[in-house]
Amino acid sequence: MQQFIHYFLHLIFPGILSYFLFRDNWKRCFVIMLLTMLVDLDHLLATPIFDPSRCSINFHPLHSWFAIAFYFILLFFKRTRVVAIGLLLHMATDGLDCVLDEM
């Protein structure tokens, strides 16, 4: 069930959010939010690359609290708002995994 929630929040929920927040350009915004998953390229710096029991938050450089603060600042600029929402949604999804792993 945790994997279903994870992939729903990464792949489907951005589309729903795009539709309701950016109805005029929802398809473009959805694609941009999906492209923010490229932030996971920082997993390539870890050994092993994939560890299902590892919490990504504050482990990978683009998942650090410093990076998350930067993504939050991007919310305040209209040109970067969609990217910021996608990145913060991604971080929230990965953070939820950390919480569910501890349960």
PyMOL commands that set and color helices and strands:
alter all, ss='L'
color gray80, all
select helices_A, chain A and resi 2-21+23-45+61-63+65-74+78-102
alter helices_A, ss='H'
color red, helices_A
deselect
rebuild
show_as cartoon
